[in-house]
Amino acid sequence: MPLSRAYSLSDFIFPVLAMCLVVAASNILVQYPFNHLGLGEILTYGAFTYPVAFLVNDLSNRRFGPQFARKVVYAGFVIAVILSVWLATPRIAIASGSAFLCAQLLDVTVFGKLRQLTWWKAPFASAVFGSLLDTLLFFSIAFAAQFAWIDLATGRADSSLAMLVPFLGKDIPLWMSLGFGDLMVKIVMAVVMLVPYGAILAIFAPAIYSANRNSR
């Protein structure tokens, strides 16, 4: 799994399809609260699926480099937007597309800056920074009252989640509460995703895994 600039069209098939499946699933699941353990007001099911996109991105980046990873992001973005329009409302599609593109490109950049460090640092840091940006953009555009004009412009009822809910002794809009829970799960998932990332790296690129394991 060494870094390489030589790739063919067939190399794009799996990562692009994986990206599209992750985003399409997340667009649907983010609309359903996680009604367990009293977390229905701070968490949606989408938080458990979307972090897989960072895993796909980081593996593509590690194998072929940032230029390849960006092309995967662009291709995934186009197809994901089409799927989002079909599977979700226009507002959710705009929020998802904007968040996906910006967060995944940030992931590529951060990973590239840290790729020579210990094997887990680049994927973990890039996923955390990407998750921060993704959560901020998606939940604000999709559910903040300031973006209700998107629903109105597309002939739909206001889908904002601006009602106040208790949060750490204060009342905040529901979308902020959901965004916080979403981000916490994404960070946990960023740690979990290190398991398959490290396993794949150790199997297919043992030289890189061993060389970076003790680096700083």
Backbone as CSV, one residue per row, in Angstrom:
resi,resn,N_x,N_y,N_z,CA_x,CA_y,CA_z,C_x,C_y,C_z
1,MET,0.826,-1.201,0.000,0.000,0.000,0.000,0.863,1.254,0.000
2,PRO,1.916,1.314,-0.780,2.796,2.476,-0.780,2.171,3.652,-1.496
3,LEU,2.657,4.859,-1.185,2.195,6.056,-1.870,2.575,5.960,-3.334
4,SER,1.613,6.206,-4.203,1.870,6.098,-5.634,1.049,7.132,-6.382
5,ARG,1.604,7.650,-7.489,0.888,8.605,-8.324,0.265,7.929,-9.534
6,ALA,0.544,6.637,-9.716,0.025,5.914,-10.869,-1.263,5.213,-10.485
7,TYR,-2.361,5.584,-11.122,-3.631,4.927,-10.839,-4.503,4.951,-12.082
8,SER,-5.457,4.029,-12.102,-6.345,3.886,-13.247,-7.775,4.162,-12.822
9,LEU,-8.658,4.169,-13.803,-10.066,4.433,-13.534,-10.648,3.405,-12.576
10,SER,-10.207,2.170,-12.704,-10.735,1.111,-11.844,-10.394,1.336,-10.372
11,ASP,-9.303,2.074,-10.114,-8.924,2.349,-8.729,-9.952,3.217,-8.020
12,PHE,-10.744,3.969,-8.795,-11.714,4.876,-8.199,-13.021,4.192,-7.819
13,ILE,-13.282,3.039,-8.405,-14.609,2.437,-8.258,-14.976,2.196,-6.802
14,PHE,-14.134,1.476,-6.063,-14.495,1.146,-4.689,-14.582,2.375,-3.781
15,PRO,-13.571,3.248,-3.746,-13.683,4.400,-2.852,-14.842,5.327,-3.175
16,VAL,-15.132,5.539,-4.450,-16.248,6.426,-4.817,-17.577,5.799,-4.416
17,LEU,-17.745,4.514,-4.694,-18.980,3.842,-4.297,-19.138,3.841,-2.786
18,ALA,-18.044,3.595,-2.082,-18.102,3.583,-0.620,-18.501,4.952,-0.083
19,MET,-17.916,6.010,-0.642,-18.267,7.368,-0.231,-19.756,7.627,-0.434
20,CYS,-20.253,7.265,-1.597,-21.659,7.519,-1.921,-22.599,6.772,-0.980
21,LEU,-22.275,5.521,-0.690,-23.111,4.727,0.208,-23.127,5.325,1.610
22,VAL,-21.965,5.753,2.083,-21.875,6.330,3.423,-22.689,7.615,3.518
23,VAL,-22.532,8.500,2.542,-23.236,9.782,2.590,-24.741,9.594,2.423
24,ALA,-25.136,8.724,1.504,-26.563,8.476,1.306,-27.205,7.917,2.571
25,ALA,-26.546,6.957,3.192,-27.071,6.377,4.428,-27.133,7.418,5.540
26,SER,-26.087,8.237,5.639,-26.030,9.249,6.694,-27.101,10.310,6.499
27,ASN,-27.389,10.677,5.244,-28.428,11.674,4.974,-29.795,11.204,5.471
28,ILE,-30.023,9.919,5.382,-31.293,9.369,5.856,-31.283,9.238,7.379
29,LEU,-30.218,8.655,7.909,-30.167,8.339,9.330,-30.051,9.574,10.227
30,VAL,-29.509,10.685,9.689,-29.367,11.884,10.512,-30.729,12.499,10.844
31,GLN,-31.760,12.068,10.146,-33.100,12.580,10.404,-33.828,11.795,11.494
32,TYR,-33.173,10.771,12.035,-33.797,9.932,13.054,-33.006,9.993,14.358
33,PRO,-33.615,10.525,15.414,-32.923,10.603,16.705,-32.608,9.213,17.257
34,PHE,-31.523,9.137,17.998,-31.120,7.890,18.656,-31.866,7.819,19.990
35,ASN,-33.059,7.238,19.956,-33.940,7.245,21.126,-33.629,6.122,22.105
36,HIS,-32.401,6.083,22.553,-31.971,5.104,23.542,-31.089,5.800,24.579
37,LEU,-31.104,5.297,25.779,-30.263,5.823,26.857,-30.514,7.312,27.112
38,GLY,-31.695,7.788,26.757,-32.029,9.190,26.971,-31.284,10.148,26.075
39,LEU,-30.817,9.671,24.922,-29.993,10.497,24.034,-30.757,11.017,22.821
40,GLY,-32.081,10.910,22.843,-32.869,11.299,21.686,-32.761,12.759,21.307
41,GLU,-32.402,13.624,22.258,-32.316,15.055,21.965,-30.890,15.520,21.670
42,ILE,-29.939,14.606,21.688,-28.561,15.027,21.417,-27.839,14.121,20.424
43,LEU,-28.554,13.169,19.816,-27.848,12.226,18.957,-28.771,11.662,17.887
44,THR,-28.226,11.493,16.676,-28.943,10.827,15.592,-28.136,9.631,15.122
45,TYR,-28.787,8.741,14.384,-28.106,7.542,13.896,-27.031,7.868,12.857
46,GLY,-27.149,9.014,12.217,-26.174,9.378,11.196,-24.764,9.524,11.725
47,ALA,-24.643,9.823,13.009,-23.317,10.002,13.609,-22.506,8.713,13.593
48,PHE,-23.183,7.567,13.510,-22.477,6.286,13.550,-21.975,5.847,12.175
49,THR,-22.559,6.392,11.115,-22.201,5.942,9.776,-21.265,6.896,9.049
50,TYR,-21.442,8.201,9.242,-20.670,9.157,8.458,-19.154,9.050,8.663
51,PRO,-18.627,8.781,9.876,-17.173,8.700,10.046,-16.485,7.673,9.156
52,VAL,-17.236,6.719,8.611,-16.628,5.745,7.699,-16.082,6.457,6.463
53,ALA,-16.667,7.606,6.105,-16.187,8.363,4.947,-14.743,8.809,5.150
54,PHE,-14.389,9.159,6.373,-13.015,9.569,6.651,-12.062,8.389,6.508
55,LEU,-12.522,7.199,6.886,-11.703,5.998,6.727,-11.416,5.753,5.251
56,VAL,-12.453,5.844,4.417,-12.279,5.646,2.974,-11.324,6.690,2.411
57,ASN,-11.508,7.933,2.813,-10.669,9.031,2.341,-9.212,8.832,2.744
58,ASP,-8.987,8.477,3.998,-7.613,8.332,4.498,-6.887,7.148,3.862
59,LEU,-7.605,6.058,3.636,-6.981,4.908,2.970,-6.631,5.254,1.524
60,SER,-7.512,6.007,0.859,-7.226,6.441,-0.512,-6.013,7.351,-0.536
61,ASN,-5.954,8.253,0.433,-4.837,9.195,0.541,-3.528,8.459,0.811
62,ARG,-3.567,7.503,1.718,-2.361,6.742,2.062,-1.865,5.936,0.874
63,ARG,-2.787,5.361,0.113,-2.392,4.491,-1.001,-1.913,5.283,-2.212
64,PHE,-2.680,6.297,-2.612,-2.396,6.986,-3.863,-1.978,8.442,-3.710
65,GLY,-2.149,9.022,-2.521,-1.757,10.404,-2.322,-2.926,11.373,-2.349
66,PRO,-2.678,12.638,-2.003,-3.754,13.633,-1.873,-4.475,13.965,-3.165
67,GLN,-3.783,13.968,-4.301,-4.464,14.280,-5.560,-5.545,13.249,-5.872
68,PHE,-5.217,11.982,-5.676,-6.196,10.918,-5.881,-7.352,11.070,-4.900
69,ALA,-7.029,11.331,-3.617,-8.061,11.455,-2.585,-9.013,12.606,-2.901
70,ARG,-8.483,13.717,-3.395,-9.347,14.853,-3.749,-10.281,14.488,-4.898
71,LYS,-9.789,13.730,-5.850,-10.643,13.315,-6.963,-11.754,12.401,-6.475
72,VAL,-11.441,11.556,-5.512,-12.463,10.701,-4.911,-13.506,11.562,-4.209
73,VAL,-13.049,12.588,-3.515,-13.966,13.500,-2.821,-14.875,14.197,-3.825
74,TYR,-14.302,14.725,-4.915,-15.103,15.432,-5.908,-16.139,14.506,-6.551
75,ALA,-15.692,13.319,-6.918,-16.615,12.360,-7.531,-17.695,11.955,-6.540
76,GLY,-17.279,11.688,-5.319,-18.238,11.329,-4.280,-19.215,12.451,-3.998
77,PHE,-18.720,13.690,-4.062,-19.568,14.859,-3.819,-20.685,14.962,-4.854
78,VAL,-20.335,14.831,-6.119,-21.327,14.950,-7.187,-22.398,13.878,-7.059
79,ILE,-21.954,12.635,-6.911,-22.912,11.532,-6.834,-23.700,11.602,-5.534
80,ALA,-23.046,12.001,-4.436,-23.728,12.093,-3.151,-24.814,13.162,-3.173
81,VAL,-24.552,14.285,-3.853,-25.563,15.339,-3.960,-26.772,14.826,-4.729
82,ILE,-26.515,14.098,-5.818,-27.623,13.537,-6.600,-28.456,12.588,-5.739
83,LEU,-27.774,11.729,-4.994,-28.478,10.805,-4.117,-29.218,11.545,-3.012
84,SER,-28.614,12.621,-2.497,-29.234,13.389,-1.429,-30.524,14.056,-1.907
85,VAL,-30.490,14.590,-3.125,-31.683,15.219,-3.686,-32.807,14.198,-3.826
86,TRP,-32.436,12.977,-4.180,-33.422,11.922,-4.348,-33.934,11.394,-3.010
87,LEU,-33.040,11.256,-2.031,-33.397,10.617,-0.771,-33.805,11.589,0.333
88,ALA,-33.463,12.854,0.184,-33.725,13.807,1.264,-34.308,15.099,0.696
89,THR,-34.585,16.044,1.577,-35.126,17.334,1.155,-34.017,18.186,0.547
90,PRO,-34.371,19.221,-0.237,-33.339,20.094,-0.798,-32.450,20.709,0.268
91,ARG,-33.016,21.089,1.391,-32.218,21.702,2.455,-31.194,20.717,3.005
92,ILE,-31.610,19.488,3.245,-30.686,18.465,3.730,-29.619,18.186,2.682
93,ALA,-30.011,18.180,1.414,-29.051,17.919,0.340,-27.986,19.009,0.284
94,ILE,-28.402,20.279,0.401,-27.452,21.382,0.376,-26.523,21.307,1.586
95,ALA,-27.107,21.048,2.750,-26.304,20.957,3.966,-25.309,19.807,3.883
96,SER,-25.787,18.676,3.415,-24.935,17.495,3.323,-23.814,17.695,2.319
97,GLY,-24.157,18.237,1.142,-23.148,18.441,0.114,-22.078,19.422,0.545
98,SER,-22.483,20.539,1.129,-21.534,21.552,1.587,-20.614,21.000,2.671
99,ALA,-21.229,20.337,3.652,-20.447,19.795,4.759,-19.498,18.706,4.279
100,PHE,-19.998,17.829,3.412,-19.173,16.737,2.903,-17.951,17.259,2.163
101,LEU,-18.166,18.166,1.231,-17.066,18.655,0.402,-16.006,19.353,1.243
102,CYS,-16.427,20.280,2.089,-15.462,21.049,2.894,-14.737,20.166,3.906
103,ALA,-15.482,19.293,4.571,-14.874,18.452,5.611,-13.905,17.440,5.015
104,GLN,-14.277,16.824,3.888,-13.407,15.817,3.295,-12.143,16.442,2.702
105,LEU,-12.261,17.632,2.128,-11.063,18.306,1.615,-10.144,18.723,2.760
106,LEU,-10.731,19.133,3.875,-9.916,19.444,5.052,-9.222,18.183,5.553
107,ASP,-9.925,17.068,5.535,-9.344,15.787,5.939,-8.122,15.466,5.088
108,VAL,-8.239,15.664,3.775,-7.120,15.393,2.868,-5.919,16.263,3.219
109,THR,-6.169,17.534,3.481,-5.087,18.467,3.780,-4.390,18.124,5.089
110,VAL,-5.161,17.883,6.136,-4.571,17.565,7.441,-3.806,16.252,7.377
111,PHE,-4.382,15.254,6.717,-3.709,13.966,6.581,-2.364,14.143,5.872
112,GLY,-2.364,14.949,4.814,-1.130,15.165,4.065,-0.036,15.808,4.903
113,LYS,-0.424,16.698,5.801,0.550,17.373,6.658,1.166,16.429,7.681
114,LEU,0.408,15.392,8.066,0.837,14.519,9.164,1.175,13.093,8.722
115,ARG,1.178,12.831,7.431,1.293,11.460,6.945,2.610,10.779,7.338
116,GLN,3.663,11.548,7.637,4.954,10.954,7.993,5.077,10.650,9.484
117,LEU,4.086,11.041,10.287,4.131,10.783,11.721,3.667,9.367,12.028
118,THR,3.594,9.023,13.312,3.110,7.710,13.737,1.823,7.372,13.011
119,TRP,1.658,6.118,12.614,0.607,5.707,11.688,-0.785,6.191,12.049
120,TRP,-1.101,6.321,13.356,-2.466,6.658,13.751,-2.726,8.159,13.826
121,LYS,-1.680,8.976,13.866,-1.877,10.411,14.087,-2.556,11.108,12.918
122,ALA,-2.138,10.790,11.700,-2.735,11.440,10.530,-4.223,11.128,10.388
123,PRO,-4.637,9.856,10.422,-6.075,9.577,10.278,-6.904,10.096,11.447
124,PHE,-6.351,10.062,12.648,-7.123,10.542,13.805,-7.303,12.052,13.762
125,ALA,-6.206,12.791,13.554,-6.293,14.250,13.534,-7.147,14.738,12.372
126,SER,-6.977,14.153,11.207,-7.756,14.595,10.043,-9.237,14.315,10.249
127,ALA,-9.576,13.179,10.869,-10.979,12.860,11.127,-11.590,13.804,12.151
128,VAL,-10.822,14.170,13.183,-11.336,15.084,14.212,-11.598,16.462,13.620
129,PHE,-10.623,17.008,12.898,-10.815,18.328,12.298,-11.935,18.298,11.248
130,GLY,-11.967,17.237,10.461,-13.021,17.108,9.468,-14.395,16.996,10.112
131,SER,-14.477,16.253,11.209,-15.750,16.090,11.916,-16.243,17.403,12.503
132,LEU,-15.324,18.191,13.044,-15.698,19.497,13.584,-16.344,20.369,12.511
133,LEU,-15.694,20.443,11.360,-16.213,21.281,10.286,-17.507,20.702,9.725
134,ASP,-17.545,19.394,9.543,-18.736,18.751,9.003,-19.945,18.992,9.896
135,THR,-19.774,18.808,11.198,-20.886,18.987,12.138,-21.379,20.424,12.146
136,LEU,-20.456,21.368,12.179,-20.835,22.782,12.200,-21.623,23.160,10.949
137,LEU,-21.113,22.790,9.781,-21.772,23.160,8.542,-23.106,22.437,8.364
138,PHE,-23.109,21.133,8.594,-24.333,20.382,8.335,-25.474,20.799,9.245
139,PHE,-25.247,20.799,10.543,-26.347,21.054,11.460,-26.828,22.500,11.412
140,SER,-25.939,23.436,11.151,-26.382,24.828,11.055,-27.221,25.041,9.795
141,ILE,-26.738,24.539,8.651,-27.478,24.731,7.407,-28.779,23.919,7.404
142,ALA,-28.729,22.692,7.903,-29.893,21.810,7.839,-30.979,22.169,8.838
143,PHE,-30.602,22.709,9.998,-31.597,22.837,11.062,-31.663,24.181,11.780
144,ALA,-30.710,25.082,11.565,-30.760,26.382,12.238,-31.824,27.258,11.592
145,ALA,-32.492,28.073,12.403,-33.570,28.936,11.901,-33.077,29.912,10.848
146,GLN,-31.799,30.298,10.917,-31.244,31.265,9.956,-31.267,30.741,8.525
147,PHE,-31.370,29.422,8.365,-31.364,28.842,7.020,-32.749,28.333,6.611
148,ALA,-33.784,28.784,7.313,-35.146,28.366,6.970,-35.546,28.833,5.572
149,TRP,-34.860,29.867,5.068,-35.180,30.391,3.737,-34.971,29.338,2.645
150,ILE,-34.119,28.363,2.909,-33.913,27.303,1.906,-35.191,26.499,1.735
151,ASP,-35.847,26.164,2.849,-37.119,25.454,2.773,-38.165,26.286,2.049
152,LEU,-38.245,27.561,2.405,-39.247,28.443,1.801,-39.002,28.606,0.309
153,ALA,-37.723,28.716,-0.077,-37.381,28.910,-1.483,-37.688,27.677,-2.318
154,THR,-37.732,26.517,-1.681,-38.005,25.270,-2.402,-39.430,24.779,-2.177
155,GLY,-40.266,25.652,-1.607,-41.678,25.332,-1.444,-41.978,24.311,-0.377
156,ARG,-41.163,24.256,0.660,-41.367,23.292,1.734,-41.583,23.993,3.063
157,ALA,-42.160,23.251,3.996,-42.373,23.793,5.331,-41.039,23.929,6.047
158,ASP,-40.961,24.882,6.949,-39.739,25.115,7.716,-39.385,23.873,8.526
159,SER,-38.209,23.308,8.272,-37.782,22.090,8.970,-36.736,22.380,10.039
160,SER,-36.618,23.644,10.406,-35.632,24.023,11.421,-35.932,23.343,12.751
161,LEU,-34.887,23.046,13.472,-35.018,22.470,14.818,-34.539,23.514,15.821
162,ALA,-35.277,24.611,15.886,-34.853,25.744,16.715,-35.493,25.752,18.082
163,MET,-36.366,24.789,18.392,-36.977,24.753,19.705,-35.926,24.547,20.781
164,LEU,-36.117,25.179,21.924,-35.127,25.122,22.991,-35.255,23.827,23.783
165,VAL,-34.100,23.267,24.133,-34.063,22.057,24.963,-33.011,22.256,26.050
166,PRO,-33.182,21.616,27.200,-32.189,21.766,28.267,-30.874,21.097,27.902
167,PHE,-29.766,21.783,28.207,-28.445,21.242,27.899,-27.449,21.809,28.902
168,LEU,-26.960,20.950,29.788,-25.974,21.341,30.797,-26.427,22.560,31.596
169,GLY,-27.687,22.531,31.992,-28.217,23.598,32.830,-28.695,24.818,32.090
170,LYS,-28.599,24.815,30.755,-29.058,25.944,29.955,-29.985,25.450,28.861
171,ASP,-30.722,26.372,28.275,-31.574,26.044,27.144,-30.901,26.477,25.847
172,ILE,-30.764,25.538,24.930,-30.156,25.833,23.630,-31.043,25.247,22.540
173,PRO,-30.908,25.737,21.294,-31.698,25.153,20.196,-31.405,23.661,20.039
174,LEU,-32.435,22.927,19.658,-32.292,21.481,19.514,-31.196,21.117,18.536
175,TRP,-31.029,21.882,17.454,-30.010,21.534,16.460,-28.606,21.595,17.042
176,MET,-28.369,22.524,17.980,-27.066,22.593,18.630,-26.837,21.377,19.521
177,SER,-27.896,20.977,20.228,-27.801,19.799,21.083,-27.522,18.553,20.257
178,LEU,-28.229,18.417,19.137,-27.998,17.275,18.249,-26.591,17.323,17.655
179,GLY,-26.137,18.533,17.304,-24.802,18.678,16.739,-23.723,18.279,17.728
180,PHE,-23.913,18.656,18.997,-22.926,18.294,20.027,-22.849,16.778,20.187
181,GLY,-24.000,16.140,20.292,-24.008,14.681,20.427,-23.409,14.010,19.208
182,ASP,-23.731,14.536,18.037,-23.187,14.009,16.788,-21.665,14.099,16.781
183,LEU,-21.139,15.242,17.201,-19.686,15.438,17.203,-18.998,14.491,18.177
184,MET,-19.575,14.305,19.356,-18.956,13.421,20.342,-18.868,11.990,19.808
185,VAL,-19.926,11.547,19.147,-19.907,10.197,18.589,-18.895,10.099,17.450
186,LYS,-18.815,11.150,16.629,-17.848,11.134,15.532,-16.418,11.035,16.053
187,ILE,-16.128,11.710,17.157,-14.780,11.642,17.716,-14.500,10.228,18.242
188,VAL,-15.510,9.647,18.902,-15.352,8.264,19.361,-15.155,7.340,18.160
189,MET,-15.939,7.567,17.117,-15.820,6.741,15.915,-14.474,6.944,15.229
190,ALA,-13.898,8.141,15.369,-12.571,8.383,14.797,-11.547,7.465,15.443
191,VAL,-11.741,7.197,16.733,-10.856,6.255,17.438,-11.133,4.833,16.975
192,VAL,-12.410,4.493,16.861,-12.789,3.138,16.438,-12.270,2.840,15.031
193,MET,-12.347,3.834,14.141,-11.908,3.639,12.757,-10.402,3.396,12.642
194,LEU,-9.655,3.687,13.705,-8.224,3.404,13.684,-7.950,1.899,13.661
195,VAL,-8.911,1.120,14.161,-8.729,-0.337,14.182,-8.688,-0.901,12.760
196,PRO,-9.724,-0.668,11.936,-9.622,-1.186,10.557,-8.523,-0.497,9.748
197,TYR,-8.292,0.796,10.007,-7.233,1.501,9.276,-5.875,0.866,9.578
198,GLY,-5.576,0.661,10.861,-4.303,0.062,11.247,-4.163,-1.361,10.753
199,ALA,-5.273,-2.113,10.792,-5.236,-3.499,10.329,-4.951,-3.571,8.832
200,ILE,-5.629,-2.731,8.053,-5.415,-2.715,6.607,-3.994,-2.268,6.284
201,LEU,-3.514,-1.271,7.007,-2.152,-0.789,6.781,-1.133,-1.871,7.122
202,ALA,-1.351,-2.571,8.237,-0.409,-3.612,8.651,-0.382,-4.781,7.675
203,ILE,-1.530,-5.076,7.039,-1.603,-6.204,6.117,-1.036,-5.845,4.742
204,PHE,-1.453,-4.697,4.227,-1.110,-4.350,2.844,0.100,-3.423,2.719
205,ALA,0.479,-2.784,3.831,1.657,-1.905,3.790,2.450,-2.046,5.082
206,PRO,2.929,-3.251,5.368,3.641,-3.469,6.631,4.876,-2.588,6.779
207,ALA,5.513,-2.233,5.674,6.711,-1.400,5.759,6.355,-0.012,6.273
208,ILE,5.257,0.552,5.743,4.815,1.871,6.199,4.357,1.804,7.640
209,TYR,3.606,0.760,7.968,3.098,0.605,9.338,4.250,0.498,10.324
210,SER,5.248,-0.325,10.016,6.377,-0.517,10.923,7.256,0.737,10.996
211,ALA,7.450,1.403,9.855,8.312,2.591,9.839,7.687,3.733,10.610
212,ASN,6.365,3.876,10.531,5.704,4.991,11.187,5.293,4.691,12.622
213,ARG,5.368,3.434,13.016,4.870,3.054,14.318,5.630,3.736,15.433
214,ASN,6.926,3.915,15.257,7.746,4.499,16.321,8.191,5.931,16.018
215,SER,7.664,6.510,14.936,8.053,7.881,14.604,7.281,8.878,15.446
216,ARG,7.704,10.149,15.399,7.049,11.176,16.207,6.476,12.254,15.305
